[in-house]
Amino acid sequence: MAEPRPPLLEIRGLEVAYGGVEVLHGVDLDVAERELVCVIGANTAGKSTLLRAISRVVPARAGAIRLAGRDLLALPAHAVAAAGVAHVPEGRHVFPALTVEENLRMGAYAVRRTAPIEARLEEVYGLFPHLRGRRRQAAGTLSGGEQQMVAVGRALMLAPRLLVLDEPSHGLAPIVVEQLHGALQEIHRRGVSILLVEQNTAMALSVAERGYVLEKGRVLMQGPSEALRGDDRVRSAYLGV
């Protein structure tokens, strides 16, 4: 039996509201060291709000969020990133006028020495070889799939402890989704903990070790991905079976 991994991200009783309307209602969630966890659910479930609360983009009304025991709710957003949380938001949000490589280097803003930056660039180009040939091209001229590679690569330039991804496959062609699937597995193999929010339930459960089902701001169920894939409620609501 495998040794239990220590917790990295711990969320307890998280409540978030927009303009007085509560979106998350007492959410509990964990991601262990070197674990890949997914969150699935409908568009109005509060999945993106959950990730924004972790990154401190939106304030929490109640609850606790800890990274390796450190209270993230006591930190501003830039300090959460410096603590090791890299957030890839939905919609990619590359800097369109900057080149691919300039976008990637922006992810290493907190790194002061040149050598680690160059080494990380090589790691990103190794993960996404297609970007090497586009390194001097303006990011705004890339396809949606290429821009997603840039967005994920930029996050990896931070050398994060936790990579948080919001709908990375949204709007991408099936072949690009397959490439992204492989990249996430490789990032996970390299020891990075990942929290993945994904509308593509089949893809999410195929790469994640565990999953949470979020419904109307509450955790409806959780468990190993294999168990969720076999659950009749998940199969009917999210897998179309």
C-alpha positions in Angstrom: 0.0 0.0 0.0 1.4 3.4 -1.0 2.5 5.9 1.7 0.0 8.8 2.0 1.4 12.0 0.6 1.5 15.1 2.7 -1.1 17.8 2.0 0.0 20.7 -0.1 -3.2 22.7 -0.6 -5.9 22.5 2.1 -9.2 24.4 1.7 -11.7 24.3 4.6 -15.2 25.9 4.7 -14.5 28.3 1.9 -17.3 30.8 1.2 -17.1 33.4 -1.6 -19.8 35.9 -2.6 -20.2 38.4 -5.4 -22.2 41.5 -4.5 -23.9 39.7 -1.6 -24.7 36.6 -3.6 -22.9 33.6 -2.2 -21.2 31.5 -4.9 -19.2 29.0 -2.8 -20.9 27.5 0.3 -18.4 25.9 2.7 -16.2 24.1 0.2 -13.6 21.6 1.5 -10.8 20.4 -0.9 -7.3 19.0 -0.7 -4.4 18.5 -3.1 -1.5 16.4 -1.9 2.1 16.9 -2.8 2.7 15.6 -6.4 -1.0 14.9 -6.9 -3.3 15.8 -9.9 -6.8 16.6 -8.8 -9.7 17.7 -11.0 -12.9 19.7 -10.3 -15.8 19.1 -12.6 -19.3 20.5 -12.7 -21.7 22.7 -14.7 -20.9 26.2 -15.9 -22.6 27.8 -12.9 -21.1 25.4 -10.3 -18.5 28.0 -9.0 -15.4 26.2 -10.4 -13.6 29.3 -11.7 -14.5 31.2 -8.5 -12.8 28.5 -6.5 -9.6 29.0 -8.4 -9.8 32.7 -8.2 -10.2 32.5 -4.5 -7.1 30.3 -4.2 -5.1 32.9 -6.2 -6.6 35.8 -4.2 -8.1 37.4 -7.3 -11.4 37.4 -5.4 -11.8 37.7 -1.6 -13.1 34.9 0.5 -15.9 35.7 2.9 -15.1 32.8 5.3 -13.0 29.7 5.5 -9.3 28.8 5.2 -6.9 28.2 2.3 -3.4 26.9 3.2 -0.4 26.0 1.0 2.0 23.7 2.9 0.5 25.1 6.1 0.8 28.8 5.0 -2.3 30.9 5.2 -2.9 32.2 1.6 -5.9 34.3 2.7 -3.4 36.6 4.6 -1.5 37.3 1.3 -2.1 39.6 -1.7 -2.4 37.9 -5.1 1.3 38.6 -6.1 2.5 37.0 -2.9 0.4 33.9 -3.5 2.2 33.6 -6.9 5.6 34.1 -5.3 4.6 31.4 -2.7 4.4 28.9 -5.6 0.8 29.0 -7.0 0.7 29.5 -10.8 -2.8 30.2 -12.1 -3.6 29.7 -15.8 -7.1 31.4 -16.2 -9.7 30.5 -18.7 -9.2 32.2 -22.0 -5.4 32.0 -22.0 -4.8 35.8 -21.7 -1.4 36.0 -23.4 0.2 39.4 -24.0 -0.7 39.6 -27.7 1.9 42.2 -28.8 4.8 40.4 -27.1 6.6 37.5 -28.7 6.2 33.9 -27.4 9.5 34.1 -25.6 8.7 37.4 -24.1 5.5 36.0 -22.8 7.3 33.0 -21.3 9.9 35.2 -19.6 7.1 37.3 -18.0 6.2 34.1 -16.0 9.7 34.3 -14.4 9.2 37.8 -13.1 10.1 36.8 -9.5 13.3 35.1 -10.6 16.4 37.4 -10.3 19.1 35.2 -11.7 19.5 34.4 -15.4 20.6 30.8 -15.3 17.3 29.4 -13.8 15.3 31.4 -16.4 17.2 29.9 -19.3 16.9 26.4 -17.9 13.2 26.8 -17.4 12.8 28.1 -21.0 14.5 25.0 -22.3 12.1 22.8 -20.1 9.1 24.6 -21.6 10.4 24.2 -25.2 11.0 20.6 -24.4 7.4 20.2 -23.3 6.0 22.2 -26.2 8.5 21.8 -29.0 6.2 23.7 -31.4 6.8 26.9 -29.5 10.5 26.9 -30.1 9.9 27.7 -33.8 7.5 30.4 -32.8 9.6 32.0 -30.2 10.0 35.3 -32.0 6.4 35.4 -33.2 3.8 37.8 -31.6 1.7 35.7 -29.3 -1.5 37.4 -30.6 -1.0 35.8 -34.1 -0.9 32.3 -32.8 -3.7 29.7 -32.9 -5.8 29.1 -29.8 -4.0 25.9 -29.1 -0.6 27.6 -29.4 -1.7 30.4 -27.1 -2.8 27.8 -24.5 0.7 26.2 -24.7 2.2 29.7 -24.1 -0.1 30.3 -21.2 0.8 26.9 -19.5 4.5 27.4 -20.3 4.4 30.9 -18.8 3.0 29.5 -15.6 5.7 26.8 -15.5 8.4 29.5 -15.7 7.4 30.3 -12.1 8.6 26.8 -11.1 5.3 26.4 -9.2 4.5 24.0 -6.4 0.9 24.1 -7.4 -0.3 24.6 -11.0 -4.0 25.8 -11.2 -5.6 25.4 -14.6 -9.1 26.8 -15.5 -10.7 25.1 -18.6 -7.4 24.6 -20.5 -9.1 22.6 -23.3 -12.0 25.0 -23.9 -12.4 25.8 -27.6 -9.5 23.7 -28.8 -9.4 21.1 -31.6 -9.4 17.5 -30.5 -5.8 16.9 -31.6 -4.7 19.9 -29.5 -6.7 18.6 -26.5 -4.8 15.3 -26.9 -1.4 17.2 -26.9 -2.5 19.1 -23.8 -3.5 15.8 -22.2 0.0 14.5 -22.7 1.6 17.7 -21.5 -0.4 17.7 -18.2 0.7 14.1 -17.6 4.3 15.0 -18.2 4.1 18.0 -15.9 2.6 15.8 -13.2 5.4 13.2 -13.7 7.9 16.0 -13.0 6.5 16.4 -9.5 4.2 19.5 -9.9 0.9 19.3 -8.0 -2.0 20.2 -10.3 -5.5 21.4 -9.6 -7.5 21.2 -12.9 -10.9 22.7 -13.5 -12.3 21.3 -16.7 -15.6 21.1 -18.6 -14.2 18.2 -20.6 -15.1 15.7 -17.9 -13.7 12.6 -19.8 -10.3 14.3 -20.3 -10.2 15.5 -16.7 -11.0 12.2 -15.2 -8.5 10.4 -17.5 -5.5 12.5 -16.3 -6.5 13.1 -12.6 -5.9 10.8 -9.7 -8.9 12.2 -7.8 -11.8 14.4 -8.5 -14.4 16.6 -6.9 -17.9 17.3 -8.4 -19.0 20.8 -7.6 -22.7 21.7 -7.9 -24.2 25.1 -7.1 -21.1 26.0 -5.0 -21.0 22.9 -3.0 -19.0 19.7 -3.2 -21.6 17.1 -4.3 -19.1 14.1 -4.3 -15.4 13.3 -4.4 -13.2 10.3 -4.8 -10.8 8.5 -7.1 -11.3 9.3 -10.8 -12.0 5.7 -11.6 -14.9 5.6 -9.1 -16.3 8.9 -10.4 -16.2 7.6 -14.0 -18.3 4.6 -12.8 -20.8 6.7 -10.8 -24.2 6.7 -12.6 -24.8 10.4 -11.6 -21.5 11.5 -13.1 -22.0 9.3 -16.2 -25.4 10.8 -16.8 -24.8 14.4 -16.0 -21.2 14.9 -17.3 -20.2 12.0 -19.5 -23.4 11.8 -21.6 -23.7 8.0 -20.9 
